[in-house]
Amino acid sequence: MNIQQMMKQAQQMQDRLQKQMAELRVEASAGGGMVTVVVNGTKQIQSLTIDPEVVSKEDVEMLQDLIVAAINDAYRKVDDEMGNQMGSLMGGLKIPGIS
């Protein structure tokens, strides 16, 4: 296999991974489901749901913390899935720095 074929294969793998990640949807929640976020594979928030019972003028900080926790959890799940996708595309080859 020559270098041009390898480069073409690498580009095809990258294109396939980008398509898979754009189609990926990950859901995460915080506060026992009081805040739920759905994020796609490119870490764009698709939806954010807040249980009305958690909305309180007296405790805005808690709501903010729940939103941040849910988003961070969703991002972690996207990173995990990306590592899994990379591993399957590379035939199980482990790449340092990627799950």
N, C-alpha and C positions, 0 to 999 in steps of 0.2 A: 504494500500500500504506500503510495507516495504522499508527500506532504499536502498537496492540493486536495486529495481525497480525504485526508484526515481533517483538514480545515473545513471542508464541506460538511462532513459528518458532525463535527463539533457545532457548526452553525445550525444544522438541522436539529440537533439535540437542544440547543439553546432556544430555538424557535418553538419547539414542542413544549419545553418547560415553561416558557413565558405564556403560551396559550393555556396550559393547564393551570398555572397560577392565576391568570386573569379570570378563569372560570370557577376557581375555588371559592367556596363560601365557608367561613368559620364563625361559629356562634360561641360567645362566652358570656358569663353572667357574674354578678357580684351581689352580696347581701342576700343570698338565698333566692336569687332570681328577681330581686327588686329592680335591678338594672341589667338589661340584656343588650348586647351589641353584636351586630353581624358585620364582619369585615371580609373583603375579598383578598385574594392572594397577593395583590399589590399594596395591601394595607390601607385601602380606602374604606372608610366606614360606609356601609350600605344602609344600615338602619340602627336606631338607638331607641329602646323602649324603656320607659321609666314607670314603675308601679305608682299610681297616684298616692298611695299611702305613705310613700317615702318622701313626698314633697312637703316640706315644712319650712316656713319662713324662719323658724327658730333654729333650724339645724341644716343650713345650706352647706356647711363644710362636709357633713356626712354624705350628702348627695354627691358633692363634687368628688369625694374620695371613692365612692362606689363607681362613678362613671370612669374615673381614671383606672381603677382596679380592673373593671370589665374590659376596657380597651387594651390595657397592658396584657391581660390574659389572652385576649384574641390575637394580639400580635405575636405572643409566644407560640400559640398554636399554629399560626401561619408559618413561623420560622421552623417549627418542628415538621410540619407537612412539607415545606420546601426541602428540608434535609432528607426526608423520606423519598420525595420525588427524585431528587438528585441521585440518591443511592440506587434507586431502581433503574434510572436511566444509565447509570455508570456500571451496572451489573454488580452492585454491592460494594464497589470500591469506596473506601473511606477517604474523604478529603479533609485535612486538618482545618478547623475553623467552621466547618459545616457539619451540623449534627451527625 
